[in-house]
Amino acid sequence: MTGAPSNPPSVPPPGEVLLEVRNVAKRFGARDVLKTISLQIATGEFLTLLGESGSGKTTLLRLIAGFEQPTAGEIWMGAERLDTLPPYKRHVNTVFQHYALFPHLSVAENVAYGLRVTGASSSEIPPRVDAALRMVKMQEYSATRPARLSGGQQQRVALARALVNRPQLLLLDEPLSALDANLRKQMQGELKSLQRELGIAFLFVTHDQEEAMALSDRIALLKDGALEQVASPREIYARPATSYTAQFIGQTNLLRAEVHHGMATCGSLQWPANATNGPTLFSLRPESIQLAAESSPMPNAVRFRARIQQQIFSGSVEQLEVDCAGQHLRVRIPARGVLTGEHDFAFDPADAIPVAG
């Protein structure tokens, strides 16, 4: 497919590079789970590994934690090579999807466990445990057993247990997936605030696109063991590099157009395009298409007429399925009354983004 932008390696935000994954691959038997992954994490960054089940995101997390060894490549933290060290010697801690709290120990004893294993002095442990519990607002439950805690409270204890060892990097493997929808939203906000307050780098694994968009400084999207795109949430949504990214992050219309002398043609649609001559795939987000009668003035707006096939009310917005001379498009507009028949629509040519197929 010609005309699509390349996807150069994403540079982490300003700040010292904390962790670097260099050409890492992982094979289980004959299956390549990770294929030459290179990635940097900056000090204090919230980076999310996003992908479908089987994309390799949890395997990459486990390689960094030391629970698996790479088949090829290296992992570095500063000037120290990490993949040659056992897990307990790495300055990283992990919060798992299932919190794995010891049921026979109190909250404080669960948090203190890691300190005891690493040989912290008996005088040092109580104040550090108290400080960790205060970070997650759980100090009043220090004597409580995990079975008496809610899912959100158990998640906070798991965070405190990971933070008490003062890691430079915190690894989180879908830690919110066991929570109900409302609590999950609440914990997302608390997790983001905690990360900003502590200034510790977080590497967060999820399959939830909305969660990744809400929490991350950058998103690393994986597909079949390879990095599809690494970018900020705004960039990865507004300028997807590939058709897979455009479809996985939100919704989109994929327009298979022919570009000739700066004009793209897809069925009855035609718009100016900064792409090389030939077949090119474009991503056009549903919200980029507006009712022409209600659209704000757009220079060089592409106008077209389409018939409403379906309208779904979604609170503040309406989801439309429309047909433009056989071209089926998704449209998202502000909520309004029922629409029927044919209407004029418009979009800005700049919102049609060339993507790799």
MOKARA-V195389 format. One record per run of one state. SS is the DSSP state (H for helix, E for strand, - for the rest). FROM is the first residue (numbers start at 1). TO is the last residue. If there is no record, write none. Layout:
BEGIN
SS;FROM;TO  SS;FROM;TO
END
This chain:
BEGIN
-;1;16  E;17;28  -;29;30  E;31;42  -;43;45  E;46;50  -;51;56  H;57;65  -;66;71  E;72;77  -;78;79  E;80;81  -;82;86  H;87;89  -;90;91  E;92;95  -;96;105  E;106;106  H;107;117  -;118;121  H;122;135  -;136;138  H;139;141  -;142;144  E;145;145  H;146;148  -;149;150  H;151;163  -;164;168  E;169;173  -;174;180  H;181;198  -;199;200  E;201;206  -;207;208  H;209;215  -;216;217  E;218;223  -;224;225  E;226;231  -;232;232  H;233;238  -;239;241  E;242;242  H;243;248  -;249;252  E;253;260  -;261;262  E;263;266  -;267;268  E;269;272  -;273;277  E;278;284  -;285;285  H;286;288  E;289;291  -;292;301  E;302;314  -;315;316  E;317;324  -;325;326  E;327;334  -;335;341  E;342;347  -;348;348  H;349;351  -;352;352  E;353;356  -;357;357
END
